[in-house]
Amino acid sequence: MKALGLDLGSVRIGVALSDSRGTLASPYTTIVRSGNLVRDQAAIAALVAETGAEVLVVGLPLSMDGRMGPAARAAMSEAASLRAALGVPVEVCDERLSTVSAARGMQVAGRRSRHQRVVIDSAAAAVLLQAWLDRRLFSGGAAS
């Protein structure tokens, strides 16, 4: 099952894509927010069609203690809006520390911080999507 992961930011939306078997997530692209929710949803819908994604996974930025703050409530609202607008299932996934993990991975790979900003959002989306894929795989929910 091919999945598209979204790291919803206020300025950019990081996008990651899984392989067709639903086992490996990779950074895919970044959408710059337009300031218009309908236009942003249309850009996401175009990516769903372009990639053949069968499910959309939206990052849920819970606080470190697991509570839902303003950012998590906004992500839940946007996920519900996407669910209503798109023809694919939309799920949420805890994304705590996904950006930190992505940044560390890029530092280990030798990427300088100035260059990280260009790809950090899609890398963070890949981290959260990989966590969702792994949870699904190890809970027996993945289909070959």
C-alpha positions, -999 to 999 in steps of 0.1 A, spaced: 0 0 0 15 33 -11 12 61 15 18 98 14 30 114 47 24 151 55 43 173 80 19 202 83 37 234 90 24 270 89 47 280 61 55 247 43 40 212 41 67 184 40 57 155 19 71 119 20 61 89 0 63 52 8 73 25 -17 45 4 -32 49 -23 -6 44 1 23 78 -6 40 101 24 32 94 61 34 114 87 15 113 125 14 93 135 -17 86 172 -20 76 203 -1 45 224 -7 48 261 1 16 272 19 -5 295 -3 -26 310 25 -56 294 10 -67 261 25 -86 250 -6 -56 257 -28 -33 238 -4 -58 208 -4 -58 209 -42 -20 207 -42 -22 177 -19 -49 161 -40 -27 165 -71 1 147 -52 -22 119 -42 -32 114 -79 4 118 -92 18 92 -67 -11 68 -66 -12 70 -28 -38 49 -12 -36 66 23 -26 99 36 -8 101 70 -8 135 87 17 142 115 1 150 148 24 174 168 15 163 204 33 180 233 61 160 249 37 148 276 13 135 249 -13 163 253 -29 180 224 -20 217 222 -30 243 196 -8 228 169 -21 193 174 -57 206 173 -50 225 141 -35 193 125 -66 173 136 -88 199 120 -68 199 88 -68 161 87 -106 161 90 -108 187 62 -85 165 40 -106 135 49 -137 152 36 -120 166 5 -100 136 -8 -110 102 -19 -84 83 2 -83 75 39 -66 100 62 -49 89 94 -29 108 120 4 98 134 23 111 165 52 132 151 69 142 182 106 148 175 103 140 138 120 173 128 147 168 154 153 133 142 154 144 105 179 173 113 202 149 132 201 124 103 211 152 79 239 163 102 253 128 104 251 127 66 272 158 65 246 182 52 252 218 65 224 235 83 220 261 56 211 233 31 190 215 57 163 241 55 155 232 19 147 196 27 140 194 65 102 194 61 101 165 36 127 147 57 105 152 88 75 138 69 96 108 60 104 102 97 68 103 107 56 82 77 83 56 85 71 54 121 35 49 108 47 22 84 68 4 110 39 4 135 16 -10 108 41 -36 97 49 -48 132 13 -49 143 5 -72 114 -15 -46 95 6 -44 63 -5 -62 32 20 -75 6 
